[in-house]
Amino acid sequence: MKLSALLLAISFASSIPALAHDEGHGPKLSDTGKFGGLVSAVVAKKDAKLGPKAQLMNKAELVRSPDGKLQVYVYDAEMKPVDASAWDKTAKVTMATEKKGKWQSKDFTITYDGKAFSGQMPAPIGKPFNLDFVFKAKDKELLSAFDNLD
């Protein structure tokens, strides 16, 4: 009897991660980054609340160095580099974390260098944290979110 209760408890505990929210603000992706980074969907900012049902506009790869330097590479749906030279040269980044039930955030910008959007990330305000990148492409605002970073 104790063994079956233990097995039931283990089974329940191991199923909890399956219920976690990990789709971000767009379709779930299984791509691997070309520079060893994390890949996330890029969606229209206005559609971000649709979650995995939001239409994929592009893909973004986040590469971070230990000293806090960020690079975000933008790709099309087939993981081919996107020429973002016609986009705004800066992207707004929001770092957010939850502390004691309240969300805290810090904004900073990164700049397009002809190959990727690059910049220095400020010290994290808590861990884990989320990074939301907002790019302006012509008349559209695009969003890519990377959650649960440390």
C-alpha positions as CSV (number, residue, x, y, z in Angstrom):
1,M,0.0,0.0,0.0
2,K,2.8,2.4,0.9
3,L,4.6,1.5,-2.3
4,S,1.6,2.3,-4.5
5,A,1.1,5.6,-2.7
6,L,4.8,6.4,-3.2
7,L,4.6,5.5,-6.9
8,L,1.4,7.6,-7.3
9,A,3.2,10.6,-5.6
10,I,6.3,10.2,-7.9
11,S,4.1,10.0,-10.9
12,F,2.1,13.1,-10.0
13,A,5.3,15.1,-9.2
14,S,7.0,14.2,-12.4
15,S,4.0,15.3,-14.5
16,I,4.0,18.8,-13.1
17,P,6.7,20.1,-15.6
18,A,4.4,19.1,-18.4
19,L,1.9,21.7,-17.3
20,A,4.5,24.5,-17.1
21,H,4.2,27.5,-19.5
22,D,7.1,27.3,-21.8
23,E,5.7,28.3,-25.2
24,G,6.5,32.0,-24.7
25,H,4.7,34.4,-27.0
26,G,4.6,32.4,-30.1
27,P,4.7,29.0,-31.7
28,K,6.9,26.4,-30.0
29,L,10.1,25.9,-31.8
30,S,12.6,23.1,-31.9
31,D,15.4,24.8,-33.8
32,T,18.9,25.0,-32.6
33,G,20.9,28.2,-32.8
34,K,23.6,28.7,-35.4
35,F,25.8,30.4,-32.8
36,G,25.0,28.2,-29.8
37,G,22.2,30.4,-28.5
38,L,18.5,29.9,-27.6
39,V,16.0,30.2,-30.4
40,S,12.6,31.8,-29.9
41,A,9.7,32.9,-32.1
42,V,9.3,36.4,-33.4
43,V,5.7,37.5,-33.6
44,A,3.8,40.7,-34.1
45,K,3.7,42.4,-30.7
46,K,0.0,43.0,-31.0
47,D,-0.5,39.2,-31.3
48,A,1.7,38.2,-28.3
49,K,-1.2,37.3,-26.1
50,L,-2.2,34.6,-28.5
51,G,0.7,32.5,-27.2
52,P,1.4,29.5,-29.4
53,K,-1.4,30.5,-31.8
54,A,0.4,33.7,-32.8
55,Q,1.6,33.8,-36.4
56,L,5.4,33.2,-36.7
57,M,7.0,36.3,-38.4
58,N,10.6,35.4,-37.9
59,K,12.9,33.5,-35.4
60,A,15.5,35.0,-33.1
61,E,18.6,33.5,-31.6
62,L,19.8,35.0,-28.3
63,V,23.5,34.5,-27.6
64,R,24.9,35.7,-24.2
65,S,28.5,35.9,-23.0
66,P,29.5,35.6,-19.4
67,D,30.2,39.3,-19.2
68,G,26.6,40.2,-20.1
69,K,27.1,41.0,-23.8
70,L,24.0,40.1,-25.9
71,Q,23.6,39.3,-29.5
72,V,20.3,38.6,-31.2
73,Y,20.3,37.2,-34.7
74,V,17.1,37.3,-36.7
75,Y,16.2,34.5,-39.1
76,D,13.3,33.7,-41.4
77,A,11.1,30.5,-40.9
78,E,13.8,28.3,-42.5
79,M,16.6,29.8,-40.3
80,K,18.1,31.9,-43.0
81,P,19.5,35.3,-41.8
82,V,17.1,38.2,-42.3
83,D,18.5,41.5,-43.6
84,A,17.3,43.8,-40.8
85,S,19.1,46.9,-42.2
86,A,15.7,48.5,-43.1
87,W,14.5,48.0,-39.5
88,D,15.0,50.6,-36.7
89,K,18.7,50.4,-35.7
90,T,17.8,50.0,-32.0
91,A,15.6,47.4,-30.3
92,K,14.0,47.8,-26.8
93,V,14.7,45.1,-24.3
94,T,12.8,44.6,-21.1
95,M,14.3,42.4,-18.4
96,A,11.6,41.2,-15.9
97,T,11.6,39.0,-12.9
98,E,9.1,38.2,-10.2
99,K,10.1,38.9,-6.6
100,K,7.7,38.1,-3.7
101,G,4.7,38.0,-6.1
102,K,5.5,41.3,-7.7
103,W,7.0,41.8,-11.2
104,Q,10.0,44.1,-11.5
105,S,11.4,45.2,-14.8
106,K,14.3,47.2,-16.3
107,D,14.5,48.5,-19.8
108,F,17.6,48.9,-22.0
109,T,18.4,49.0,-25.7
110,I,20.6,47.1,-28.2
111,T,21.8,48.2,-31.6
112,Y,21.9,46.6,-35.0
113,D,25.5,46.2,-36.2
114,G,24.8,44.9,-39.7
115,K,24.8,41.3,-38.6
116,A,22.9,41.1,-35.3
117,F,21.4,43.3,-32.6
118,S,24.1,43.7,-29.9
119,G,24.5,45.4,-26.6
120,Q,25.4,45.1,-23.0
121,M,22.8,43.6,-20.6
122,P,22.6,45.3,-17.1
123,A,23.1,43.1,-14.0
124,P,20.0,40.9,-13.6
125,I,17.5,42.2,-11.1
126,G,16.7,38.7,-10.0
127,K,16.8,35.1,-11.2
128,P,15.3,33.6,-13.2
129,F,14.5,36.5,-15.4
130,N,12.8,37.1,-18.8
131,L,14.1,39.1,-21.7
132,D,11.5,40.6,-24.1
133,F,12.9,42.1,-27.3
134,V,10.8,44.6,-29.3
135,F,12.0,45.3,-32.9
136,K,10.5,47.9,-35.3
137,A,10.3,46.6,-38.8
138,K,8.8,49.2,-41.1
139,D,5.4,49.9,-39.6
140,K,5.3,46.8,-37.4
141,E,6.4,46.1,-33.9
142,L,7.8,42.6,-33.5
143,L,8.4,40.7,-30.2
144,S,10.6,37.9,-29.2
145,A,10.6,36.6,-25.7
146,F,13.2,34.5,-23.8
147,D,11.9,33.3,-20.5
148,N,13.4,31.7,-17.4
149,L,17.0,32.8,-18.0
150,D,19.6,32.8,-15.3
